[in-house]
Amino acid sequence: MNMIKLNIKRLYTLVVVLAFFSASAQATEHIYTGYFNNKAVSGYDVTAYFDQQEAVEGSSKYKLAYKGADWYFASQSNLDKFTANPEKYAPQYGGYCAWAMSNNKTAPGNAPFWTIYNDKLYLNYDQKVLDTWRADKEQFIKKADANWANMEKE
């Protein structure tokens, strides 16, 4: 009998946790920061994707609050570039996975899985998703742009 009560408690806890994360996913923030911090792009320097063509971790020494998230940069120069033109450097879809957005869903965009296309930064969830997205990115971008526009209205 005690084992049944224990399993029911575990099941209840699991349901509550899943409900929390489902509700969080539905209430999409405009900038993806994860569940446990307020770092945009997991603290990576978004200007580095354009200038160095690589994912470079930012430093808390060069931090800026923008659109409700904390953005980290590798240098003062990079922070200044972003401050002068944040829309140029900020990832599309608030840093959510570009492929997921094309399917009208949200998933984390992860800093190592990125593409710059038409001078815009796109993040994806993992390498497999990135490869899928890159294979037909123009179609995915059209769908994702429309889906993101609808989400921003909410």
N, C-alpha and C positions, 0 to 999 in steps of 0.2 A: 504494500500500500504506500509506504514512504517513497519507494522508487517511482511510482506513478505520479505522486505529488511533485517530486523533484523534476521529472520530465515535463510536467505541465508548466511548472515555473520557468524552466528553460525555454520551452516553446513560447510562452507568453513574452519573455524577455526578447527573444529573437523577433517576434512579431512587432513589438514596440520599436526595436532598433531599426528594422526594415521600414516601418511606417515613417520614422523620423527621416531616414535617408530619402525615401520616396517623396516626402513632402518637401525636403530641401531641394531635390532635383526639379520639382514643379515650380518652386519659387526662384526662378533663375535670376541670379545677380547679373548686373551688366558687365562686371569683370569677374572672371573665374579666379578664385583664390584658394580653393580647397576648403576643407571643413575645419581645419585646425590652426590656420594662420590667416593673415591678411596680405600675403605676398602675391602680387600679380606675376604670372609666368614663373612661379616657384622661386622667385628671387633672381631670375636670370636677367641680364642686361639686354633689352630689346634692340638697342641701337647696334649692338655687336653683330646681330644677324645680318644687318645691312652693310656695316663697315668692315667686319672681319670674316663674314660668311661662316660663323660658327656660334655655337651656344656657349656663352661666357657667363659665369656666375657673377652677380652683382655683389656689392658690399653695403653693409648697413651704414657705412660712413657716407655713402652717396645715395640717399633715400629721398623719395618724393611721394607725397600723397596726391593721388589723381583718381577721380571717379570712384572714390570710396575704397581704393586699394593702395597698398604700399608698393612702389616701384623701386627696384634696386638697380644700381649702375656700377660699372667697374671703375669709373673715373668721374671727376667733376665735369670734364669736357663732354662725356656721354650724357650726363644728367642735363647739362645745358642744351645739348642738341634736342633731347626729348622735350624739355620745357618749351623750347622755341616752336616745336611742331609735333605735339604728341600724337595727332591723328596719323602722321606719316609712319611712326614707329610702333604704335600699339597694334597688337595682333587683331586680326579680324575676328568677329563674333565674340569679342570680349575675352579671347584666349581659350574659349571652348574648342573642342575638337571640330575641325572643319568638316570632316566626313560625317560625323554624327549630326551636325547642324543641317547638312544636306538631306538627312533623313528625318528632320524635324524632331531631333532629340538633343539632349546635352550630355556630354561626357567630358572629362578633363582633357584639356590640351596639355601635352607634356613637352617641356622645353627641348629635349633632344630630338624630337620628331617634328621637324619644321620644313617649310618651303617659303621662298620668296617668289611670288609670281605677280607680274605686272606691278612691281614696286609695292607689294603688300605682303605682310607676314601672315602665314597660316600655320597653326599648330595642329597636330593630330595626337591621338591617344597612344599609339605604339607603332612599331615599324611595319607590321602587317597592314594596319589601317592606313598608314602613310603611303605605302606602295599602292594600295587600292585607290586611294584618293588621287595620287599623282597620275594614274593610268587614264583618268577621265576628269581631270580637275576643272576644266571649263564647265562641263555639265553640273558637276557637284557644286561649283561656286554659284551658278545661277540659282540652283535650288536652295543652297544655304543662305544666299543673300535675301531671298524672299522669306524664308523661315525666320531669319534673324530680324528682319523688319517687323514681322508680326509679333515676335517676342518682345521687341523693344516697346511696342505699343502698350503692352500689358503693364 
